[in-house]
Amino acid sequence: MNKLLNIWLLAAVFALVACGDEHLVDKDSNVLRQFAFAGPDGYNTEIANRFAPLEDVFVEQGQTLRFYAGYSIGGLIYTDETLQPYYNGILWKIGESTFNLNSFRYTFNEPGVMDGSLETTDTYGDTLRSTFKIYVNTPNSISLDFPYNGYNQAEPTDDQSLPLRWTVSGIDPWETSRCEVYLSYDPDSVWISPLGAIDCYSEGTLMGSLVEDFDSVAQKAIDLNDSSFTLYWGTKMLVTSVSGRQYRDSTEIFHFSTKILNETSTIKIPLVYDRYRDNSILQTVAYLIANNGDTLETLTGDRISNTLVAKVKPQLGLKVLVKETYRREYASESLIVDVPAYTVLTTDTIVLKDNVAPQISSYHDTIGAAEDVEFLLFDDGSGINESRLSVIVDFDTIQPTYSNPVLSFHTRCFGRCKIEFLGEDNARNKVSDVHWYIENMSSYRVITGPFPNREY
């Protein structure tokens, strides 16, 4: 009995030893490895085949990434639950947030640097740990500061020194920047070629003469005492991240002018007719009125978009009054400016607007039974928008013919019918909300009206 028991105990010991050796062999040969991955949200290809495990992650503010935990035993990396029997739990940390999912989405709303990690506890109680850094880029922007738009005190002399300043934002510590400065006499040619490049946090300076002293067209010298030059400038910014990605932005184009060396200044008045589409002749009249009420000068123009120019003495409270002589539905506009000495002053653009509705009236009170119906449609402003005209006779819509100012159409009304007009001018002022009646009197027809459409 004891012999059998000893044999059984010995067999049990051998069994235990064998089992222990097998456990150790499994642990050495079947080592679980982990990997942290991230890709664009919505990416539907196996992530491990496309992206490398995380070390440094560069994302844009507001961007959403999907993170994946990847595992392998002896080769292939799985980001699904294939190897889940080999670990007991996972813990992600993204900044102050934690997740215990194999895969999850995260939106980076705040710029800056964040720490990230993935920890996995395997079935042996060992902890696997992967760490990485997340760099959330701040959106870049650049805007011009000086010379500000419309600056008119730049020196025209050879020894001038004009500072160039701008404001940049969004350049992160892991990014470098370079700004290119552009300058031209022609606003359409500003971006052709840069003057030079500089670090965006530095200030540029224009040295030397900004003007030309010889008119090649007129073949004569330019008198700087009585002349001003307008220059246009802008800046382009190139931001480069340590990740290799580049970001570009540019400013709007500003203009500045050199000052006139004698005391007399120049005033430029840009103006435009809002939504003018007619072919009639325009006549713009601009009055320059001193603050004591005296009219100093009268300027005229005849184009839809124009700039009126005059030389004036430096003064405070100069009033500019602009009127349209022929198209009387365009209302007068005015502004008041102070005119410094030695300058070319460009005022705000004056926009003349038509706020008056087209007027309509019947051409005849009585017409023949077979004649077309004719009305007179007037607009003394932006002009009639013919594509928007239609006539409603009772419930039938008719497309009329319009030959300024006559609007005509044909209707087969056999009794008494209501006539309404739909239309507008080019400034979108609608035709008056009224109607007429046309009544068949056997051998002729009578037109009566207008009557308001809203009857009480």
C-alpha positions as CSV (number, residue, x, y, z in Angstrom):
1,M,0.0,0.0,0.0
2,N,2.8,2.4,1.0
3,K,4.7,1.5,-2.1
4,L,1.8,2.3,-4.3
5,L,1.2,5.5,-2.5
6,N,4.9,6.5,-2.9
7,I,4.6,5.7,-6.6
8,W,1.5,7.9,-6.9
9,L,3.1,10.7,-5.0
10,L,6.3,10.5,-7.1
11,A,4.1,10.6,-10.3
12,A,2.3,13.6,-8.9
13,V,5.7,15.4,-8.3
14,F,6.8,14.6,-11.8
15,A,3.5,15.9,-13.1
16,L,3.8,19.1,-11.2
17,V,7.4,19.6,-12.4
18,A,6.4,19.0,-15.9
19,C,3.4,21.4,-15.6
20,G,5.7,24.1,-14.2
21,D,8.2,23.7,-17.0
22,E,5.4,24.0,-19.6
23,H,4.1,27.2,-18.1
24,L,7.5,28.7,-18.2
25,V,8.0,27.7,-21.8
26,D,4.6,29.2,-22.8
27,K,5.4,32.5,-21.1
28,D,8.8,32.8,-23.0
29,S,7.6,31.7,-26.4
30,N,4.2,33.3,-26.5
31,V,5.1,36.9,-25.5
32,L,2.3,39.4,-25.8
33,R,3.4,42.7,-27.3
34,Q,1.3,45.8,-27.6
35,F,1.2,48.8,-30.0
36,A,-0.7,52.1,-29.9
37,F,-2.1,53.3,-33.2
38,A,-4.1,56.3,-34.3
39,G,-5.7,57.2,-37.7
40,P,-8.3,59.6,-39.2
41,D,-11.8,59.0,-37.9
42,G,-13.7,56.9,-40.4
43,Y,-10.5,55.1,-41.8
44,N,-11.7,51.6,-42.6
45,T,-8.5,49.8,-43.6
46,E,-6.5,47.7,-41.1
47,I,-4.7,50.4,-39.2
48,A,-1.5,48.3,-38.6
49,N,-1.0,47.9,-42.3
50,R,-1.0,51.7,-42.9
51,F,0.3,53.5,-39.9
52,A,3.4,53.1,-37.6
53,P,2.9,52.7,-33.9
54,L,2.6,56.0,-32.1
55,E,5.5,58.1,-30.9
56,D,4.7,61.7,-31.8
57,V,1.2,62.6,-33.0
58,F,0.6,65.9,-34.8
59,V,-3.1,66.9,-35.2
60,E,-5.0,70.1,-36.0
61,Q,-7.2,71.8,-33.5
62,G,-10.7,70.5,-33.8
63,Q,-9.5,67.3,-35.6
64,T,-10.9,63.9,-34.5
65,L,-8.7,60.8,-34.4
66,R,-9.6,57.2,-33.7
67,F,-7.1,55.3,-31.4
68,Y,-6.5,51.6,-31.6
69,A,-4.8,49.1,-29.3
70,G,-2.8,46.6,-31.3
71,Y,-1.4,43.2,-30.0
72,S,0.7,40.5,-31.4
73,I,2.1,37.1,-30.4
74,G,4.8,36.0,-32.7
75,G,4.2,38.2,-35.8
76,L,0.8,39.6,-36.9
77,I,-0.6,42.6,-35.2
78,Y,-4.3,42.5,-34.4
79,T,-6.4,45.6,-33.5
80,D,-9.6,43.6,-33.0
81,E,-10.4,41.2,-30.1
82,T,-8.6,38.2,-31.6
83,L,-5.9,38.2,-28.8
84,Q,-8.2,39.4,-26.0
85,P,-7.8,36.0,-24.1
86,Y,-4.1,37.0,-23.5
87,Y,-4.8,40.1,-21.5
88,N,-7.1,41.1,-18.7
89,G,-7.6,44.9,-19.1
90,I,-6.4,48.0,-20.9
91,L,-6.2,51.7,-20.0
92,W,-5.7,54.6,-22.3
93,K,-4.7,58.1,-21.1
94,I,-5.1,61.1,-23.4
95,G,-4.3,64.2,-21.4
96,E,-6.6,64.1,-18.4
97,S,-9.1,61.7,-20.1
98,T,-9.0,57.9,-19.6
99,F,-10.6,55.1,-21.7
100,N,-10.7,51.3,-21.3
101,L,-11.7,50.4,-24.8
102,N,-9.7,48.8,-27.6
103,S,-10.8,51.6,-30.0
104,F,-12.2,55.0,-29.4
105,R,-12.6,58.5,-30.9
106,Y,-11.1,61.6,-29.5
107,T,-11.5,65.3,-30.6
108,F,-8.7,67.7,-29.8
109,N,-10.5,71.0,-29.0
110,E,-7.6,72.7,-27.3
111,P,-4.1,73.4,-28.8
112,G,-0.9,72.5,-27.0
113,V,1.1,69.4,-26.0
114,M,-0.6,66.4,-24.4
115,D,0.8,63.2,-22.9
116,G,-0.7,59.9,-24.1
117,S,-0.2,56.3,-23.0
118,L,-1.6,52.8,-23.3
119,E,-1.3,50.3,-20.5
120,T,-2.3,46.6,-20.8
121,T,-2.3,44.0,-18.0
122,D,-1.6,40.5,-19.5
123,T,-2.9,37.2,-18.1
124,Y,0.4,36.8,-16.1
125,G,-0.2,40.1,-14.3
126,D,2.6,41.9,-16.2
127,T,1.9,45.5,-17.3
128,L,2.8,46.6,-20.8
129,R,3.1,50.3,-21.3
130,S,3.4,52.5,-24.4
131,T,3.8,56.3,-24.2
132,F,3.6,59.1,-26.8
133,K,3.2,62.8,-27.2
134,I,0.3,64.6,-29.0
135,Y,1.0,68.0,-30.5
136,V,-2.2,69.9,-31.3
137,N,-1.5,72.7,-33.8
138,T,-2.9,76.2,-33.3
139,P,-4.5,77.7,-36.4
140,N,-2.1,80.2,-38.1
141,S,-3.0,83.7,-39.1
142,I,-1.2,86.9,-40.1
143,S,-2.5,90.5,-40.5
144,L,-0.8,93.8,-41.5
145,D,-0.3,96.5,-38.9
146,F,1.8,99.3,-40.4
147,P,1.8,101.1,-42.8
148,Y,-1.9,100.7,-42.2
149,N,-4.3,100.8,-45.1
150,G,-4.5,104.3,-46.5
151,Y,-1.4,105.6,-44.7
152,N,-0.4,108.8,-46.5
153,Q,2.7,110.1,-44.7
154,A,5.5,108.0,-46.2
155,E,8.5,110.1,-47.0
156,P,9.4,110.3,-50.8
157,T,13.1,111.1,-50.1
158,D,16.1,108.9,-50.6
159,D,17.0,108.7,-46.9
160,Q,13.6,107.5,-45.8
161,S,13.2,104.4,-43.5
162,L,9.7,102.9,-43.3
163,P,9.0,100.2,-40.8
164,L,6.9,97.2,-41.9
165,R,4.9,95.5,-39.1
166,W,2.4,92.7,-38.9
167,T,0.8,90.4,-36.3
168,V,1.1,86.6,-36.4
169,S,-0.6,84.1,-34.3
170,G,-0.7,80.3,-34.0
171,I,3.0,79.5,-34.4
172,D,3.6,76.7,-31.9
173,P,6.9,75.9,-30.2
174,W,7.5,72.9,-32.5
175,E,7.0,75.2,-35.6
176,T,9.2,77.7,-37.4
177,S,8.0,80.6,-39.6
178,R,9.2,82.6,-42.5
179,C,7.5,85.7,-43.9
180,E,7.9,87.1,-47.4
181,V,7.2,90.8,-48.1
182,Y,5.7,91.9,-51.4
183,L,5.5,95.5,-52.8
184,S,4.2,97.0,-56.0
185,Y,2.9,100.1,-57.6
186,D,0.2,98.0,-59.3
187,P,-2.4,96.2,-57.0
188,D,-2.7,93.4,-59.5
189,S,1.0,92.7,-59.5
190,V,1.7,92.6,-55.8
191,W,2.2,88.8,-55.4
192,I,4.5,88.4,-58.5
193,S,7.8,88.6,-56.7
194,P,8.9,89.1,-53.1
195,L,11.2,91.8,-51.9
196,G,12.8,89.4,-49.4
197,A,12.1,87.0,-46.5
198,I,12.3,87.4,-42.8
199,D,11.4,85.6,-39.6
200,C,7.7,86.3,-38.9
201,Y,8.4,87.6,-35.4
202,S,10.8,90.2,-36.8
203,E,10.1,93.7,-38.2
204,G,10.9,94.7,-41.7
205,T,12.2,98.0,-43.0
206,L,11.9,99.7,-46.4
207,M,15.1,101.7,-47.0
208,G,15.7,104.3,-49.7
209,S,13.5,106.1,-52.2
210,L,9.9,104.7,-52.6
211,V,9.2,106.8,-55.7
212,E,10.3,107.3,-59.3
213,D,11.7,110.7,-60.2
214,F,11.2,110.4,-64.0
215,D,8.1,109.9,-66.1
216,S,9.1,107.5,-68.9
217,V,5.8,108.1,-70.8
218,A,5.9,111.9,-70.7
219,Q,9.7,111.9,-70.8
220,K,10.1,114.5,-68.1
221,A,11.2,114.7,-64.5
222,I,8.6,114.2,-61.7
223,D,8.2,117.1,-59.3
224,L,8.0,115.4,-55.9
225,N,6.8,118.7,-54.4
226,D,3.5,118.2,-56.2
227,S,3.3,114.5,-56.6
228,S,2.4,111.4,-54.6
229,F,2.9,107.7,-55.3
230,T,0.6,104.9,-54.0
231,L,2.2,101.6,-53.2
232,Y,0.6,98.3,-52.4
233,W,2.0,95.7,-50.1
234,G,1.3,92.3,-48.4
235,T,3.0,89.5,-46.6
236,K,2.9,85.7,-47.1
237,M,3.7,83.4,-44.2
238,L,5.1,79.9,-44.4
239,V,5.0,77.8,-41.1
240,T,6.9,74.5,-41.0
241,S,6.3,71.9,-38.3
242,V,8.9,69.4,-37.1
243,S,6.6,66.8,-38.5
244,G,7.5,68.2,-42.0
245,R,4.0,69.5,-42.6
246,Q,3.8,73.1,-43.9
247,Y,1.1,75.7,-43.5
248,R,0.6,78.8,-45.6
249,D,-1.3,82.0,-45.1
250,S,-1.3,85.5,-46.6
251,T,-2.5,89.0,-45.6
252,E,-4.9,91.1,-47.5
253,I,-3.3,93.8,-49.7
254,F,-2.9,97.3,-48.1
255,H,-2.0,100.5,-49.8
256,F,-0.1,103.5,-48.6
257,S,1.0,106.8,-50.2
258,T,4.0,109.1,-50.1
259,K,3.3,112.6,-48.9
260,I,3.5,115.6,-51.1
261,L,6.3,117.9,-50.2
262,N,4.4,121.2,-50.6
263,E,1.5,122.0,-48.3
264,T,-1.3,121.4,-50.8
265,S,-3.0,118.0,-50.5
266,T,-4.9,115.8,-52.9
267,I,-8.3,114.2,-52.1
268,K,-9.5,111.2,-54.0
269,I,-13.2,110.3,-53.8
270,P,-14.0,106.7,-55.1
271,L,-17.7,106.3,-55.9
272,V,-19.9,103.6,-57.4
273,Y,-23.6,103.3,-58.4
274,D,-25.1,100.3,-56.7
275,R,-26.7,97.7,-59.0
276,Y,-26.9,100.0,-62.0
277,R,-27.7,98.0,-65.2
278,D,-29.2,100.6,-67.5
279,N,-27.6,102.1,-70.6
280,S,-28.6,105.7,-69.9
281,I,-26.1,108.4,-69.4
282,L,-25.0,109.2,-65.9
283,Q,-23.8,112.5,-64.6
284,T,-22.2,112.6,-61.2
285,V,-21.6,115.9,-59.4
286,A,-19.5,116.2,-56.3
287,Y,-19.3,119.4,-54.3
288,L,-16.4,120.1,-51.9
289,I,-17.8,122.3,-49.2
290,A,-15.7,124.0,-46.5
291,N,-16.8,123.8,-42.9
292,N,-18.0,127.5,-43.2
293,G,-20.4,126.5,-46.0
294,D,-18.4,127.8,-49.0
295,T,-18.3,125.5,-52.0
296,L,-14.6,125.2,-52.8
297,E,-14.8,123.1,-56.0
298,T,-17.3,121.1,-58.1
299,L,-16.2,117.8,-59.7
300,T,-18.1,115.8,-62.3
301,G,-18.0,112.2,-63.6
302,D,-20.1,110.0,-65.9
303,R,-19.1,106.4,-65.1
304,I,-20.7,103.7,-63.0
305,S,-17.5,103.4,-61.0
306,N,-15.2,106.3,-60.8
307,T,-12.7,108.2,-58.6
308,L,-12.9,112.0,-58.5
309,V,-9.7,113.8,-57.7
310,A,-9.0,117.4,-56.5
311,K,-6.2,119.4,-54.9
312,V,-7.3,121.2,-51.7
313,K,-5.7,123.1,-48.9
314,P,-5.3,121.3,-45.5
315,Q,-8.5,121.8,-43.5
316,L,-10.8,120.3,-41.0
317,G,-14.4,119.3,-41.7
318,L,-14.4,119.3,-45.5
319,K,-17.8,118.0,-46.7
320,V,-18.1,115.9,-49.8
321,L,-21.6,116.0,-51.3
322,V,-22.3,113.7,-54.3
323,K,-25.4,113.8,-56.4
324,E,-26.7,112.1,-59.6
325,T,-28.1,114.6,-62.0
326,Y,-29.9,112.4,-64.6
327,R,-30.9,109.2,-62.7
328,R,-32.8,111.0,-59.9
329,E,-33.8,107.8,-58.0
330,Y,-30.2,107.6,-56.9
331,A,-30.1,109.4,-53.6
332,S,-27.5,111.9,-52.7
333,E,-24.7,110.9,-50.3
334,S,-22.2,112.8,-48.3
335,L,-19.3,112.5,-45.9
336,I,-17.0,114.8,-43.9
337,V,-13.2,114.4,-43.8
338,D,-10.2,116.1,-42.3
339,V,-7.5,116.8,-44.8
340,P,-3.9,116.9,-43.4
341,A,-1.1,118.7,-45.1
342,Y,1.3,117.1,-47.5
343,T,-1.0,114.1,-48.2
344,V,-3.0,112.2,-50.7
345,L,-6.3,111.4,-48.8
346,T,-8.5,108.6,-50.2
347,T,-12.0,108.8,-48.7
348,D,-14.3,105.9,-48.0
349,T,-16.1,104.7,-51.1
350,I,-19.3,106.6,-51.7
351,V,-22.1,104.2,-52.8
352,L,-25.1,105.8,-54.5
353,K,-28.2,103.7,-54.0
354,D,-31.6,103.5,-55.7
355,N,-34.3,102.9,-53.1
356,V,-37.3,104.0,-55.1
357,A,-39.8,101.5,-56.6
358,P,-40.6,101.5,-60.3
359,Q,-43.8,103.5,-61.2
360,I,-46.5,102.0,-63.4
361,S,-49.6,103.5,-65.0
362,S,-52.0,102.6,-67.8
363,Y,-51.1,104.0,-71.2
364,H,-54.7,104.2,-72.4
365,D,-58.1,104.1,-70.6
366,T,-59.8,102.6,-73.6
367,I,-58.5,100.2,-76.3
368,G,-59.9,98.2,-79.1
369,A,-61.3,94.7,-78.5
370,A,-58.4,93.1,-80.3
371,E,-55.6,95.5,-79.3
372,D,-52.7,94.7,-77.0
373,V,-52.9,96.1,-73.5
374,E,-50.2,98.7,-72.8
375,F,-48.9,100.2,-69.6
376,L,-46.1,102.6,-68.9
377,L,-43.4,101.3,-66.5
378,F,-40.9,103.9,-65.4
379,D,-37.6,103.7,-63.4
380,D,-35.3,106.6,-63.1
381,G,-32.6,104.7,-61.2
382,S,-31.0,101.3,-61.7
383,G,-33.3,100.4,-64.5
384,I,-36.0,97.7,-64.9
385,N,-35.0,94.1,-64.6
386,E,-36.8,92.7,-67.6
387,S,-36.2,89.1,-66.6
388,R,-38.4,89.6,-63.5
389,L,-41.4,91.0,-65.2
390,S,-44.7,89.1,-65.5
391,V,-48.4,90.0,-65.6
392,I,-51.3,88.1,-63.9
393,V,-54.7,88.4,-65.6
394,D,-57.1,86.8,-63.1
395,F,-55.2,83.5,-62.6
396,D,-53.3,83.4,-65.8
397,T,-49.6,84.4,-65.8
398,I,-48.5,86.2,-69.0
399,Q,-44.9,87.2,-70.1
400,P,-45.1,90.8,-71.4
401,T,-43.0,92.6,-73.9
402,Y,-41.1,95.6,-72.5
403,S,-39.6,98.4,-74.6
404,N,-38.7,101.2,-72.2
405,P,-41.1,102.6,-71.0
406,V,-43.9,100.6,-72.7
407,L,-45.0,97.3,-71.3
408,S,-47.5,95.4,-73.5
409,F,-49.2,92.1,-73.4
410,H,-52.2,90.3,-75.0
411,T,-55.2,88.9,-73.1
412,R,-58.4,87.2,-74.2
413,C,-60.4,88.5,-71.3
414,F,-64.1,88.3,-72.3
415,G,-65.6,89.8,-69.2
416,R,-64.1,91.8,-66.3
417,C,-60.6,90.7,-65.4
418,K,-58.1,91.8,-62.7
419,I,-54.6,92.8,-63.9
420,E,-51.6,92.6,-61.5
421,F,-47.9,93.2,-62.2
422,L,-44.9,91.4,-60.7
423,G,-41.5,92.9,-61.2
424,E,-38.6,94.9,-59.8
425,D,-35.8,97.2,-60.8
426,N,-32.1,96.2,-60.8
427,A,-31.8,97.5,-57.2
428,R,-34.6,95.0,-56.2
429,N,-37.2,97.6,-55.5
430,K,-40.5,95.9,-56.3
431,V,-43.3,97.3,-58.5
432,S,-46.1,99.0,-56.6
433,D,-48.6,96.5,-55.0
434,V,-51.7,97.7,-56.9
435,H,-54.0,96.3,-59.6
436,W,-56.2,97.3,-62.5
437,Y,-59.4,96.0,-64.1
438,I,-60.0,95.5,-67.8
439,E,-63.6,95.1,-68.9
440,N,-64.9,94.0,-72.2
441,M,-67.6,96.4,-73.6
442,S,-68.3,94.4,-76.8
443,S,-66.5,96.6,-79.4
444,Y,-63.8,98.1,-77.1
445,R,-62.3,97.5,-73.6
446,V,-62.0,99.8,-70.6
447,I,-59.1,99.9,-68.2
448,T,-59.7,101.3,-64.7
449,G,-57.3,101.6,-61.7
450,P,-55.0,101.5,-59.9
451,F,-56.5,100.0,-56.8
452,P,-54.5,98.8,-53.7
453,N,-54.2,95.0,-53.5
454,R,-54.9,95.1,-49.8
455,E,-58.5,96.2,-49.6
456,Y,-60.1,96.7,-46.2
